[in-house]
Amino acid sequence: MNVGDKVQDLLGLDQNGNEVRRSDFPGKSIALYFYPKDSTSGCTAQACNLRDNYQSLIDAGYQVVGVSVDSEKSHQKFIEKNSLPFPLIADTDHKLVEQFGVWGEKSMYGRKYMGTFRTTFIISPDGTVKRIITPKEIKTKDHAAQILA
């Protein structure tokens, strides 16, 4: 997925098994953020930064939607533990991460594995990708400010 590409309406299923659609947020830009794993330090810092600045994001015309390949149950615990006010898509079949090109080989301590690259796509109200915040650019503790920039 690149800047200028059109994003389909159905994004996926959230932590409660409900469909999340672009059309659920008319007139809003969507900050669709992909993150590696629920309840890890970086992902928790990022989610909590978005939570703490949620009202500013809403006031600026954004809807936040998180995506990881974790299960609905894992998302429910993550939301509950951190009081997250936005939906998290359970992309357990990897459809969305692959479609957006954020799934691939990663490496930690010399070990290679497949995982999600932390990436945020800003989707305009008309459904096109307006901006992409890449893994190298994302600051987990200050992510809301990056979206609002």
ZIKARA-V744763 format. One record per pair of residues at least 12 apart in sequence whose C-alpha atoms are under 10 Angstrom apart, sorted by the first residue. I is the first residue (numbers start at 1). J is the second residue. Records with the same first field share a line. If there is no record, write none. Layout:
I->J / J
This chain:
1->98 / 99 / 100 / 101 / 102 / 121 / 128 / 129 / 132
2->100 / 101 / 121 / 128 / 129 / 130 / 131 / 132
3->121 / 122 / 123 / 128 / 129 / 130 / 131 / 132
4->123 / 124 / 127 / 128 / 129 / 130 / 131
5->123 / 127 / 128 / 129 / 130
6->123 / 124 / 126 / 127 / 128 / 129 / 130
7->22 / 99 / 100 / 123 / 124 / 126 / 127 / 128 / 129
8->21 / 22 / 23 / 127 / 128
9->21 / 22 / 23 / 24 / 127
10->22 / 23 / 24
11->23 / 32 / 65 / 67 / 89 / 91 / 95 / 96
12->67 / 88 / 89 / 90 / 91 / 92 / 95 / 96
13->67 / 72 / 87 / 88 / 89 / 90 / 91 / 92
14->65 / 66 / 67 / 71 / 72 / 75 / 76 / 86 / 87 / 88 / 89 / 90 / 91
15->70 / 71 / 72 / 73 / 74 / 75 / 76 / 77 / 78 / 79 / 87 / 88 / 89 / 90 / 91
16->72 / 73 / 75 / 76 / 87 / 88 / 89 / 90
17->72 / 73 / 89 / 90
18->87 / 89
19->89
20->65 / 87 / 88 / 89
22->63 / 123 / 124 / 125 / 126 / 127
23->125 / 126 / 127
24->63
25->61 / 62 / 63 / 125
26->63 / 125 / 126
27->61 / 62 / 63 / 124 / 125 / 126
28->58 / 60 / 61 / 62 / 63 / 64 / 123 / 124 / 125 / 126 / 127
29->57 / 58 / 60 / 61 / 62 / 63 / 64 / 122 / 123 / 124 / 125 / 126 / 127 / 128 / 129 / 130
30->57 / 58 / 61 / 62 / 63 / 64 / 65 / 120 / 121 / 122 / 123 / 124 / 125 / 127 / 129 / 130
31->57 / 62 / 63 / 64 / 65 / 66 / 120 / 121 / 122 / 123 / 124 / 129 / 131 / 132 / 133 / 144 / 147 / 148
32->62 / 63 / 64 / 65 / 66 / 67 / 88 / 89 / 119 / 120 / 121 / 122 / 123 / 129 / 132
33->46 / 47 / 64 / 65 / 66 / 67 / 68 / 88 / 89 / 118 / 119 / 120 / 121 / 122 / 132 / 133
34->65 / 66 / 67 / 68 / 69 / 88 / 89 / 91 / 96 / 97 / 100 / 102 / 103 / 116 / 117 / 118 / 119 / 120 / 121 / 135
35->47 / 66 / 67 / 68 / 69 / 70 / 97 / 102 / 115 / 116 / 117 / 118 / 119 / 120 / 135
36->67 / 68 / 69 / 70 / 102 / 103 / 115 / 116 / 117 / 118 / 119
37->67 / 68 / 69 / 70 / 74 / 75 / 78 / 115 / 116 / 118
38->67 / 68 / 69 / 70 / 71 / 74 / 75 / 76 / 77 / 78 / 79 / 88
39->74 / 75 / 77 / 78 / 79 / 81 / 82
40->78
41->140
42->118 / 139 / 140 / 141
43->118 / 140 / 141
44->78 / 79 / 81 / 82 / 140 / 141
45->82 / 139 / 140 / 141 / 142 / 143
46->138 / 139 / 140 / 141 / 142 / 143 / 144
47->64 / 66 / 78 / 79 / 82 / 83 / 84 / 85 / 86 / 140 / 141 / 143 / 144
48->79 / 82 / 83 / 84 / 85 / 140 / 141 / 142 / 143 / 144
49->139 / 140 / 141 / 142 / 143 / 144 / 145
50->64 / 66 / 84 / 85 / 86 / 140 / 141 / 142 / 143 / 144 / 145 / 147
51->64 / 82 / 83 / 84 / 85 / 86 / 144
52->83 / 84 / 85 / 144
53->142 / 143 / 144 / 145
54->84 / 85 / 86 / 144
55->85
56->144 / 145 / 148
57->144 / 145 / 147 / 148
60->147 / 148
61->124 / 125 / 148
62->122 / 123 / 124 / 125 / 147 / 148
63->86 / 87 / 122 / 123
64->85 / 86 / 87 / 88 / 122 / 144 / 147
65->85 / 86 / 87 / 88 / 89 / 120
66->86 / 87 / 88 / 89 / 90 / 120
67->87 / 88 / 89 / 90 / 91 / 92 / 96 / 97 / 116 / 118 / 119 / 120
68->88 / 89 / 90 / 91 / 92 / 94 / 96 / 97 / 115 / 116 / 117 / 118
69->89 / 90 / 91 / 92 / 93 / 94 / 95 / 96 / 97 / 103 / 115 / 116
70->88 / 89 / 90 / 91 / 92 / 93 / 94
71->88 / 89 / 90 / 91 / 92 / 93
72->88 / 89 / 90 / 91 / 92
73->90
74->90
75->87 / 88 / 89 / 90
76->88 / 90
94->115 / 116
97->115 / 116 / 117 / 119
98->116
100->119 / 121
101->116 / 117 / 119
102->115 / 116 / 117 / 118 / 119 / 120 / 134 / 135
103->115 / 116 / 117 / 118
104->116 / 117
105->117
116->135
117->134 / 135 / 136
118->133 / 134 / 135 / 136 / 137 / 138 / 140
119->132 / 133 / 134 / 135 / 136 / 137 / 138
120->132 / 133 / 134 / 135 / 137 / 138 / 143 / 146 / 147
121->133 / 134 / 147
122->147
131->147
132->147
133->146 / 147
